[in-house]
Amino acid sequence: MSDSLDLVVTTKSDLREIIRDAVSGGSFFKGEHVVTQMDVEGARSSRPTTDELPDVLTVPELAEFLRISDKSVYALISGKRITHIRVLRRVRFLKTDVLRYMQENRVSASEE
């Protein structure tokens, strides 16, 4: 057994396949370590910046951007706390409305 550690960086879809293989008795994990996500100083985040946001967002896109669950986004919708659009039975958010929501719900640090 070696004291070295190999670092493998993979995509979500590849990771799903690796896990599926391991669960079904595959041999991929024999003594190997897998790192699914790693914060490295200077590395670009997979989360989009405000400039990279699409003009119209879906529930999962908004949840990822705000770093909350889809369920929490639906709670904001049902509580009428965030402006949204209904297209047939689908919910969409305008980028401008999302940025306004963030600004309006910003909590300033208290002055001492």
C-alpha beads as a LAMMPS data file, in Angstrom:
LAMMPS data file: protein, C-alpha beads

112 atoms
111 bonds

1 atom types
1 bond types

-500.0 500.0 xlo xhi
-500.0 500.0 ylo yhi
-500.0 500.0 zlo zhi

Masses

1 110.0

Atoms # bond

1 1 1 0.000 0.000 0.000
2 1 1 1.366 3.393 -0.988
3 1 1 1.391 6.514 1.167
4 1 1 0.689 8.720 -1.872
5 1 1 -2.742 10.102 -2.643
6 1 1 -3.963 10.621 -6.190
7 1 1 -6.356 13.508 -6.708
8 1 1 -9.116 12.971 -9.235
9 1 1 -11.306 15.873 -10.258
10 1 1 -14.417 14.940 -12.184
11 1 1 -17.731 16.281 -13.449
12 1 1 -21.045 15.596 -11.711
13 1 1 -22.173 13.236 -14.478
14 1 1 -18.898 11.286 -14.309
15 1 1 -19.172 11.142 -10.516
16 1 1 -22.711 9.725 -10.785
17 1 1 -21.383 7.035 -13.125
18 1 1 -18.493 6.255 -10.742
19 1 1 -20.894 5.938 -7.784
20 1 1 -23.297 3.808 -9.835
21 1 1 -20.375 1.546 -10.756
22 1 1 -19.236 1.296 -7.115
23 1 1 -22.729 0.498 -5.842
24 1 1 -23.178 -2.205 -8.478
25 1 1 -19.937 -3.902 -7.405
26 1 1 -17.555 -2.292 -9.882
27 1 1 -13.859 -2.112 -9.162
28 1 1 -13.220 1.622 -9.530
29 1 1 -12.837 2.378 -5.817
30 1 1 -10.222 -0.259 -4.906
31 1 1 -7.918 1.857 -2.768
32 1 1 -8.635 5.064 -4.664
33 1 1 -9.814 8.377 -3.220
34 1 1 -12.271 10.599 -5.034
35 1 1 -12.669 14.311 -4.349
36 1 1 -15.996 15.639 -5.572
37 1 1 -15.572 19.338 -4.904
38 1 1 -12.712 21.427 -3.684
39 1 1 -12.329 25.126 -2.949
40 1 1 -8.975 26.308 -4.158
41 1 1 -7.870 29.895 -3.713
42 1 1 -8.000 31.560 -7.109
43 1 1 -10.082 28.768 -8.656
44 1 1 -13.194 29.833 -10.464
45 1 1 -16.464 28.928 -8.766
46 1 1 -18.970 26.848 -10.716
47 1 1 -21.716 29.163 -9.493
48 1 1 -22.460 31.904 -12.046
49 1 1 -21.702 35.530 -11.256
50 1 1 -24.412 38.166 -11.679
51 1 1 -22.965 39.026 -15.097
52 1 1 -23.252 35.395 -16.176
53 1 1 -26.842 34.895 -15.036
54 1 1 -29.323 34.296 -17.834
55 1 1 -31.991 36.979 -18.318
56 1 1 -34.663 34.452 -17.281
57 1 1 -33.974 31.875 -14.560
58 1 1 -35.653 28.625 -13.585
59 1 1 -36.216 27.478 -9.989
60 1 1 -33.092 25.249 -9.952
61 1 1 -30.956 28.030 -11.462
62 1 1 -32.150 30.532 -8.852
63 1 1 -31.627 28.009 -6.051
64 1 1 -28.058 27.365 -7.204
65 1 1 -27.306 31.077 -7.507
66 1 1 -28.689 31.883 -4.035
67 1 1 -27.222 28.672 -2.592
68 1 1 -30.544 27.524 -1.214
69 1 1 -32.714 24.503 -1.963
70 1 1 -35.418 24.355 -4.619
71 1 1 -37.863 23.892 -1.732
72 1 1 -36.752 27.219 -0.234
73 1 1 -37.290 28.946 -3.584
74 1 1 -40.827 27.512 -3.712
75 1 1 -41.391 28.839 -0.175
76 1 1 -40.385 32.329 -1.366
77 1 1 -42.845 31.952 -4.252
78 1 1 -45.759 30.722 -2.148
79 1 1 -45.131 33.444 0.416
80 1 1 -45.122 36.005 -2.409
81 1 1 -41.716 37.212 -1.185
82 1 1 -40.016 37.171 -4.593
83 1 1 -41.339 38.487 -7.887
84 1 1 -41.827 35.732 -10.431
85 1 1 -43.559 34.950 -13.718
86 1 1 -45.802 32.018 -14.491
87 1 1 -45.489 30.567 -17.970
88 1 1 -48.289 28.053 -18.171
89 1 1 -47.574 26.101 -14.969
90 1 1 -43.857 26.849 -14.887
91 1 1 -42.216 29.506 -12.716
92 1 1 -39.544 31.830 -14.075
93 1 1 -37.611 34.761 -12.634
94 1 1 -36.269 37.797 -14.433
95 1 1 -32.631 38.526 -13.660
96 1 1 -33.535 42.155 -12.863
97 1 1 -36.154 41.009 -10.324
98 1 1 -33.674 38.633 -8.663
99 1 1 -31.046 41.350 -8.323
100 1 1 -33.668 43.770 -6.958
101 1 1 -34.827 41.120 -4.442
102 1 1 -31.244 40.676 -3.261
103 1 1 -30.743 44.421 -2.869
104 1 1 -34.061 44.936 -1.037
105 1 1 -33.308 42.090 1.386
106 1 1 -29.770 43.132 2.132
107 1 1 -29.099 43.522 5.836
108 1 1 -26.544 46.180 6.719
109 1 1 -24.109 45.716 9.545
110 1 1 -25.121 47.728 12.604
111 1 1 -23.104 50.749 13.485
112 1 1 -21.619 50.729 16.946

Bonds

1 1 1 2
2 1 2 3
3 1 3 4
4 1 4 5
5 1 5 6
6 1 6 7
7 1 7 8
8 1 8 9
9 1 9 10
10 1 10 11
11 1 11 12
12 1 12 13
13 1 13 14
14 1 14 15
15 1 15 16
16 1 16 17
17 1 17 18
18 1 18 19
19 1 19 20
20 1 20 21
21 1 21 22
22 1 22 23
23 1 23 24
24 1 24 25
25 1 25 26
26 1 26 27
27 1 27 28
28 1 28 29
29 1 29 30
30 1 30 31
31 1 31 32
32 1 32 33
33 1 33 34
34 1 34 35
35 1 35 36
36 1 36 37
37 1 37 38
38 1 38 39
39 1 39 40
40 1 40 41
41 1 41 42
42 1 42 43
43 1 43 44
44 1 44 45
45 1 45 46
46 1 46 47
47 1 47 48
48 1 48 49
49 1 49 50
50 1 50 51
51 1 51 52
52 1 52 53
53 1 53 54
54 1 54 55
55 1 55 56
56 1 56 57
57 1 57 58
58 1 58 59
59 1 59 60
60 1 60 61
61 1 61 62
62 1 62 63
63 1 63 64
64 1 64 65
65 1 65 66
66 1 66 67
67 1 67 68
68 1 68 69
69 1 69 70
70 1 70 71
71 1 71 72
72 1 72 73
73 1 73 74
74 1 74 75
75 1 75 76
76 1 76 77
77 1 77 78
78 1 78 79
79 1 79 80
80 1 80 81
81 1 81 82
82 1 82 83
83 1 83 84
84 1 84 85
85 1 85 86
86 1 86 87
87 1 87 88
88 1 88 89
89 1 89 90
90 1 90 91
91 1 91 92
92 1 92 93
93 1 93 94
94 1 94 95
95 1 95 96
96 1 96 97
97 1 97 98
98 1 98 99
99 1 99 100
100 1 100 101
101 1 101 102
102 1 102 103
103 1 103 104
104 1 104 105
105 1 105 106
106 1 106 107
107 1 107 108
108 1 108 109
109 1 109 110
110 1 110 111
111 1 111 112
